[in-house]
């Protein structure tokens, strides 16, 4: 998957500036995570969190092996799952009644490169 954002150097320059490439990966700018905000739903319904991960790396470097999805209501973590993203897409499904009535958010993060995205709040009734 080709990244839809520009890196600070071309591939040949990064091959020479290896430290700059490592710093670019560590900065979080070498990745983009897109998450679809779960719809407003009943607390008894399953909660599906899905999206894509783009990583601006050479074709020989694999995508992140997984992403972690955390459901939160306020400061309380209600559920955590890990999903494979070797193709760039991921989907997690949390069982019904994981969330209580109120508002919730989902945070998706990868570790290599380090990137994290939190959805806007969605309503659980």
FENSULRA-V618588 format. One record per residue. PHI is phi in whole degrees, 0 to 359 (NA if undefined). NEAR is the number of other C-alpha atoms within 12 Angstrom. Layout:
phi:PHI near:NEAR
phi:PHI near:NEAR
This chain:
phi:NA near:23
phi:281 near:19
phi:290 near:21
phi:263 near:17
phi:221 near:17
phi:264 near:18
phi:275 near:25
phi:287 near:19
phi:221 near:19
phi:283 near:16
phi:303 near:18
phi:299 near:12
phi:291 near:14
phi:298 near:21
phi:296 near:15
phi:276 near:13
phi:265 near:16
phi:300 near:15
phi:295 near:13
phi:299 near:20
phi:294 near:27
phi:298 near:21
phi:294 near:19
phi:298 near:25
phi:297 near:29
phi:288 near:20
phi:287 near:20
phi:90 near:25
phi:281 near:27
phi:269 near:35
phi:218 near:35
phi:222 near:35
phi:245 near:38
phi:246 near:29
phi:233 near:30
phi:277 near:27
phi:295 near:25
phi:302 near:31
phi:288 near:24
phi:300 near:23
phi:203 near:24
phi:283 near:23
phi:298 near:23
phi:279 near:17
phi:278 near:21
phi:290 near:22
phi:249 near:38
phi:254 near:30
phi:240 near:36
phi:222 near:32
phi:178 near:32
phi:225 near:32
phi:236 near:43
phi:248 near:34
phi:231 near:40
phi:272 near:37
phi:227 near:32
phi:300 near:20
phi:301 near:12
phi:283 near:8
phi:264 near:15
phi:284 near:20
phi:295 near:32
phi:304 near:34
phi:293 near:23
phi:199 near:29
phi:236 near:40
phi:250 near:34
phi:246 near:37
phi:239 near:34
phi:267 near:38
phi:229 near:29
phi:234 near:24
phi:64 near:17
phi:270 near:12
phi:273 near:17
phi:279 near:19
phi:259 near:25
phi:187 near:29
phi:224 near:25
phi:220 near:28
phi:249 near:26
phi:231 near:30
phi:290 near:24
phi:221 near:31
phi:297 near:21
phi:266 near:21
phi:102 near:30
phi:251 near:27
phi:216 near:33
phi:213 near:29
phi:233 near:32
phi:230 near:24
phi:265 near:27
phi:297 near:20
phi:303 near:19
phi:69 near:19
phi:292 near:28
phi:253 near:35
phi:259 near:27
phi:299 near:20
phi:138 near:18
phi:250 near:27
phi:216 near:35
phi:226 near:35
phi:237 near:43
phi:246 near:36
phi:246 near:38
phi:220 near:37
phi:238 near:37
phi:257 near:25
phi:218 near:32
phi:286 near:32
phi:286 near:27
phi:210 near:28
phi:215 near:26
phi:223 near:27
phi:246 near:26
phi:287 near:27
phi:297 near:20
phi:294 near:21
phi:236 near:29
phi:262 near:23
phi:243 near:26
phi:250 near:17
